[in-house]
């Protein structure tokens, strides 16, 4: 795995192109030293956030019970996140970021959204990363002061909902949302069967999907594509919670079909999170946290930001980053997965930033597989568009990265 993660000298040289830190000599990949890490992590396994998973008319089925209340981190979810913490400690410890024992005060920073599931996710991760050590998770008291993870929730007057709507609609193929819905007719018909929703009258195949503009918020995706996103996520969470397959989707879905249906989730991100104007506004507070955490003034060596899949999708859209975890569709954000940034330096003190994605596969999480010293997690560096001439470049000079991270209008 470490061989996969090493950068070649050629890739780093490509990043030091004119306009992207050309005055900084290319680094020798073998001599790069890991200085700091920031990770934006989705919370672990949770139940649906409300009793009505799908709107009336889409299914009359009773959804399975869960061991905790709506939207909370499950015990199994906490156990999966703890495994991630153990793997991260081994991985970053092997690379010299942390010695054994409890990390020195101030070198680990844990921040979460105001939601209980993200707070408990950060704590569970810390239980694996530094067992027996003191870990304090900072978080807002409520949604009103959660500018980092929920900055658009209050409908800020500065956010132009019409501009956001136009940016989202521009992502549609020729033919608009009708054509997008038609592209996924097979998955919608499959989902209708699982929900026991009779075709052709089932709204999943009979109704249109649409984008609805909001005055000072991202647009809402409504109709079959939105229902497909929510329902497929619920089926995934049932599978990851290790429910018997006769309970997952009422016994009418296979693991392969869950993987097929998950295409709806990143599709929703493409319209609601990744368009440039939306991502620039929604991810700006998180990007600021990342730049500050990687900067010289911060004593933190590792900063964990525990948030939501929407935050990760926003951040991916901000930097135009893309990934694909095995067993998931492209740009999906599995529970517990993280989009991260490393600050590395060479012997001359030249600094570079590398983006990466790390996650458990579906079955690693469903089975709570120990990840072991060999680090069985999916970890991949991601190309950072705009940092150099080569689309394969996976590192930016610090100056290039900070330019990419600057606030946008």
NUNU-440496 format. One record per atom (N, C-alpha, C): x, y, z. Coordinates in steps of 0.2 Angstrom, whole numbers, plus 5000, padded with zeros to 4 digits. Each point is the difference from the previous one (the first is absolute). Layout:
// residues N
XYZ/...
END
This chain:
// residues 409
500449945000/499650065000/500450065000/500650005004/500450065000/500350014993/500249954996/500250014994/499550044995/499449985001/499550034996/499950085002/500150015006/499950075003/500650054998/500649974999/500650044998/499950044994/500250065000/500050044993/500649994997/500050004993/500650004996/500350085000/500650004999/500350074999/499750034994/499849974995/499750034994/499450035001/499649975004/499350035002/500150065004/500550005005/500150065003/500350064996/500449984995/500350054996/499450034996/499549964998/499550034996/499650055004/500049995006/499650055004/500350065001/500750004999/500350075001/500150034993/499450014997/500050034993/499950085001/500150034995/499850085000/499350015002/500050055005/499350015003/499949965006/500349955001/499949955006/500649995004/500450055001/500649995004/500649984996/500150034994/500549984996/500750025003/500050045005/500650035003/500249955006/499649955001/500249955005/500249944997/500649975002/500349944996/499649945002/500049964995/499649935001/500349965006/499549975003/500249965006/500249934998/500549975004/500149934999/499649965004/499549964997/499549965003/500349965006/500649974999/500349965005/500150045007/500250074999/500250035006/499450055003/499449994997/499550045003/499849985007/499950055004/499849995007/499350025001/499649965004/499450025001/500050055006/499750054999/500050055006/499350015003/499450004996/499450015003/499549964996/499449995003/499449974996/499450035003/499550014995/499350025001/499649964997/499549975003/499549964997/499350025002/499650004994/499250025001/499749934999/499749985005/499749935001/499350005001/499749954996/499249995001/499949965006/499550015003/499849965006/499949934998/500049965006/499949934999/499349984998/499949935001/499349974998/499550035005/499450024997/499550035003/499349974998/499550005003/499349994997/499850054996/499450004997/499750054996/499950065005/500050064997/499950065005/499350025002/499549964996/499350015002/499749944999/499349995002/499749944999/499849994993/499850054997/499850004993/500650004995/500249944998/500650004996/499850024993/499549984997/499750034994/499350035001/499950044995/499350045001/499449954999/499450025002/499449964999/499949984993/499849944999/499949984993/500649964997/500650005003/500649974997/500049935003/499849995006/500149935003/499550005006/499749945001/499649995006/500349965005/500649984999/500449965004/500250035007/500149965005/500250025006/500849995000/500450055001/500750005000/500349965006/500549975000/500349965006/500150055006/500049975006/500250035006/500850015000/500250055004/500750015002/500150005007/500649995002/500250005007/500050075004/500050064996/500050065002/499550054997/499950065002/499550044997/500250034994/499550034996/500250024993/500650055000/500449984995/500650044999/500650005005/499949965005/500649995004/500549954998/500650005002/500549954999/499949945003/500049944997/499849945003/500749975003/499949965005/500649965003/500449974995/499749974995/500449974994/500450064996/499650054999/500350064997/500650025004/500050015007/500550025004/500649954999/499949945000/500549955000/500450004993/499650014995/500350014993/500550065000/499750065003/500450065000/500749995004/499949965006/500649995004/500549964996/499849954996/500549974996/500350054995/499750054998/500350054995/500550035004/499950025007/500550045004/500649965001/499949935001/500649965001/500449994994/499750004994/500450004994/500350064998/499750065002/500350064999/500650015004/500049985006/500550015005/500649964997/499949934998/500549964998/500350034993/499650034996/500250034994/500550065001/499750055003/500350065001/500649995005/500049955005/500549995004/500649974997/499949964995/500549974996/500450054996/499650054998/500350054996/500350065005/500149995006/500450045005/499650065002/499350004999/499650065003/499950005007/499949945003/499949995007/500549945003/500350015006/500349955003/499549965004/500249955003/499649965004/499750045006/499549975003/499750035006/499550064998/499850035005/499550064999/500350064997/499750024995/500350064996/500050065005/500550044999/500150065004/499450054999/499950035005/499450055001/500050054994/499550014997/499950044994/500249984993/500349945000/500249974994/499449964996/499549995004/499449974997/499450055001/499750024995/499450045000/499449964997/499550005004/499349974998/499550055000/499750014994/499450044999/499449964997/499450025002/499449964998/499550054998/499549984996/499450045000/499650005006/499550035000/499550005006/499649945001/500049964995/499649945000/500449945004/499549975004/500349955005/500449954997/499849974994/500349954996/500750024998/500250064999/500650024998/500550015006/499750025005/500450015007/500249935002/499549955000/500249945002/500549964995/499950024994/500549974995/500750035001/500150065002/500750035001/500249965007/499649995005/500249975006/500249934999/499649964995/500249934999/500649994996/500150054995/500750004997/500550015004/500050055005/500550015005/500149945004/499549965002/500149945004/500449954997/500050004993/500449954996/500750034999/500050074999/500750034998/500450015006/499750015006/500450015006/499749985006/499949935000/499649975006/500350025007/499650015004/500250025007/500250075001/500050044995/500350075000/499450055000/500250065003/499550055000/499850024993/499450014998/499850024994/499450055001/500050064998/499550055000/499750024993/499449994999/499750014994/499650075001/500250054996/499750065000/499550004995/499450045001/499450004996/499650065002/499650024995/499550055002/499449985004/499750045003/499449985004/499449984996/499950034994/499549994996/500150034993/499549994996/500050024993/500250074999/499750045004/500150084999/500750025000/500549965004/500750035000/500449944997/499849964995/500449954997/500250034993/500450055000/500250034993/500449954996/500449965003/500449954997/499749954996/499549965003/499749954997/499350014997/499750055002/499350024998/499950074999/500550034996/500050074999/499450024996/499749964995/499550024996/499349995003/500049965006/499349985002/499650065002/500350055002/499650065002/499850054995/500149984993/499850044995/500450075000/500650005000/500450075000/499850044994/499950065002/499750054994/500550014995/500749995001/500550004995/500049954995/499649945002/500049954995/499550004995/500150004994/499650014994/499749944998/499449985002/499649944999/499949994992/499950064997/499949994992/500649984997/500650035002/500649994997/500249925001/499849985006/500149935002/499649954996/499450024999/499549964996/500350004993/500250054997/500350004993/500649964999/500450005006/500749964999/499849935001/499549985004/499849935000/499749984994/499550044997/499749984994/500549994994/500550035000/500550004995/500449935000/499949965006/500349945000/499649944997/499450024998/499549954997/500249984993/499949944997/500149994993/499650034995/500150004994/499550024995/499349975001/499550045001/499449975002/499850015007/500550035004/499850025007/499949945004/499650025006/499949955005/499649944997/499650014995/499649944997/500549954997/500550034997/500549954997/500449975005/500250035005/500349975006/499649955003/499450015001/499649955003/499949944996/500050014993/499949954995/500649955000/500650045001/500649965000/500049955006/499750015005/500049965006/499349965001/499749994994/499349965000/500149935003/500649974998/500149935003/500050005007/500450045003/500150005007/499450025004/499650054997/499350025003/499549945000/500049964994/499649955000/500249945005/500749995001/500249965005/499850025007/500150065001/499850035007/499349995001/499650014995/499250005001/499949925002/500349964997/499949935002/500249985007/500550035002/500349995007/499550035005/499750064998/499650045005/499249974999/499949954996/499449974999/499550054997/500250044996/499750064997/499849984993/499349994998/499849974994/500150044994/500449974995/500150044994/499449984995/499850054996/500350064998/499750065004/499649995005/499750055004/500550035005/500549965002/500450035005/500350064998/500050055005/500350074999/500750004998/500449945002/500750004998/500150004992/499549974997/500150004992/499450044997/499650025004/499450044996/500150085001/500450025005/500050075001/500750034998/500050064999/500650044997/500550015006/500650014999/500550035005/500050084998/500250045005/500050074999/500550035005/500350064998/500450045004/499550065002/500050015007/499650065002/500550055004/500050064997/500450055003/499850025006/500550025005/499850035006/500350075001/499750055003/500350075000/500750005002/500249975005/500750015003/500349935002/499949954996/500249945002/500149964993/500449945001/500149964994/499349984997/499949984994/499349984998/499949935002/499349985001/499849945002/499949954994/500349945000/499849954995/499449965003/499550004996/499449975002/499849954995/499649955002/499749954996/500449935000/500049964995/500349935000/500750005001/500450054997/500750005001/500250015008/499650055003/500150015007/499849945004/499549984999/499749945004/500549944999/500349994994/500549954999/500650015004/500250065001/500650015004/499949985007/499450035003/499949985007/499849935001/499749974996/499849935001/500649954999/500450024995/500649954999/500550015006/500150065003/500450015005/499749965006/499450005001/499749965006/500149934999/500049974994/500149934998/500849995002/500450044998/500750005001/500149995008/499750055004/500150005007/499849945003/499449974998/499849945003/500549944998/500350004994/500549954999/500650015004/500350065001/500650025004/499849985007/499450015003/499949995007/500049925001/500149964995/500049935000/499349975002/499550034997/499449975001/499949944995/499749945002/499949944996/499750034993/500249964995/499850024993/499349994999/499649965004/499350005000/499750065003/500450045003/499750075003/500250054995/500650004997/500250054996/499650014994/499650054999/499550014995/499549955000/499849985006/499549945000/500149944997/500749994999/500249944997/500050004992/499850064997/499950004993/500650044997/500650005003/500650044997/500649965001/500450004995/500749965001/500550065001/500649985003/500550045001/500250044993/500049964995/500250034993/499550054998/499449995002/499550054998/500050065004/500249995007/500150065004/500650054997/500549964997/500550044997/499850044994/499649964996/499750034994/499550065002/499650005005/499650055002/500350065003/500649995002/500450065004/500250054995/499949994993/500150054995/499650075001/499449995003/499650065002/500350055004/500449975005/500350055005/500550054998/500549984996/500550044997/499750044995/499449984997/499750044995/499650065003/499849995006/499750055003/500550055002/500649985002/500650045002/500150054994/500049974994/500250034994/499550074999/499449995002/499650064999/499950055006/500149975006/499950045006/500650025004/500649974998/500650015004/500650024996/500149974994/500650014996/500050064995/499550034998/500050054996/500450065003/500450034995/500550055003/499850055005/499550044998/499750055005/499849975006/499749945000/499749975006/500649985005/500549964997/500549985003/500550055003/500150064996/500450055003/499750035006/499350015001/499750035006/500049955005/499849944999/499849955005/500749975003/500549994996/500649975003/500550065002/499950064999/500550055002/500250005007/499549995005/500250005007/500549945002/499849944996/500449945001/500750014997/500050034994/500750014997/500450055004/499750055004/500450045004/500349965006/499649965003/500249955005/500649964998/500049984994/500549964997/500750044999/499950064997/500650044999/500350025007/499650025005/500250025006/500449945004/499749944999/500349945004/500649984997/500150014993/500649984997/500650065001/499850065002/500450055000/500550005006/500550045000/500650005004/499750025007/499550045001/499850025007/499649955004/499849954996/499649955004/500549955003/499949985006/500449955003/499849934999/499449994997/499749944998/500349964995/500249935002/500349964995/499449964996/499549995003/499449974997/499450035002/499650024995/499350035001/499549964997/499549985004/499449964998/499450055000/499750014994/499350035000/499549954998/499649995005/499549955000/499350034997/499849984994/499450034998/499649954996/499850024994/499449974997/500349984992/499649964997/500249984993/499950074996/499550045001/499950064996/500650055001/500350005006/500750045001/500549974996/500149944999/500549974996/499950014993/499449994998/499850024993/500150074998/499850055005/500250074999/500750014999/500449975004/500850015000/500249974993/499849944998/500249974994/499850054994/499550035000/499850054995/500450065000/500250025006/500450065001/500749994996/500349955001/500749984997/499949964994/499449984998/499949964994/500449935001/499949975006/500349945001/499649944999/500249954998/499649944998/500349935003/499649965002/500349935002/499549954999/500249945001/499649945000/500249955004/499649985006/500249955005/499849944997/500449945000/499749944998/499349985003/499649974996/499349985002/499550065000/500250064998/499650065000/500150044993/499550034998/500050044994/500550065001/500250034995/500550065000/499750065004/500450035004/499850065004/499549985005/499849945002/499649985006/500450025006/499750015005/500350025007/499749945005/500449955001/499849955004/500050025007/499649975005/500150025007/500749995003/500250055003/500749995003/500550024996/499950014993/500550024996/500250075000/500650024998/500350065001/500450034994/499950064998/500450044995/500550045004/500649984999/500650035004/500550044996/500450045004/500550044997/500649995004/500649984997/500650005004/500550064998/500350025005/500650054999/500649965001/500450004994/500749975000/500550054998/500649985002/500650044999/500649964998/500550034996/500649974998/500650035005/500649974998/500550025004/500250085000/499850034995/500150074999/499550045004/499449975002/499550045003/499450024996/500149984993/499450014996/499449965002/499450035000/499449975002/499549994994/499749945001/499549984995/499449975004/499450014996/499449975003/499849944995/499849955003/499749944996/499349995003/499549994995/499349985002/500049925000/499649975004/499949935000/499349985002/499849944999/499449975002/500149945003/499749985006/500149945003/499349985003/499949934999/499349975002/500149935001/499549975004/499949935000/499549984994/500149944997/499549974995/499449985004/499549994996/499349985003/500149945005/500449954997/500049945004/500550005006/500550044999/500550025006/499550035006/499650044998/499650035005/499449955003/499749974995/499449965002/500349945005/500649984999/500349945003/500450035006/500150065001/500550035005/500749974999/500250004994/500749964999/500550045004/500449975004/500750035002/500450024994/500250065000/500450034995/500749985000/500349985006/500749975000/500550054999/500649985002/500650044999/500250014992/499849964996/500150014993/499650064997/499550025003/499650064998/499549984994/499549965002/499649984994/499550054998/500050065003/499550054997/500250024993/499550034997/500150034994/500350075001/500550024998/500450065000/500350024993/499750054998/500350034993/500150075000/500650024997/500150074999/499650024994/499750065000/499650034994/500350054997/499950004993/500350064996/499650075002/500450055001/499750075002/500050044994/499550014996/499950044995/500350075001/500450034996/500250075000/500750015004/500349945002/500650015003/500649994996/499949984994/500549994995/499849994993/500549984996/499849994993/499749934999/500249955004/499849934999/499449995004/499549974997/499449985004/500149945005/500649974999/500249945005/500350035006/500250065000/500450035006/499549995006/500349975005/499749995006/500350045006/500350064999/500350045005/500050074997/499950055005/500150074998/500550035005/500450054997/500450045005/499550035005/500250025005/499650045005/499750064997/500450044997/499750064997/499549984995/500149954996/499549994995/499349975003/500149965005/499449985004/499650065003/500450045003/499650065004/499750044994/500350014994/499650044995/499449964998/500049934999/499449974999/499550005005/500250015007/499650005005/499750075002/500250054996/499850075002/499250004999/499750055004/499350014999/499850024993/499449984998/499850014993/499350045000/499950044995/499450035000/499449964997/
END
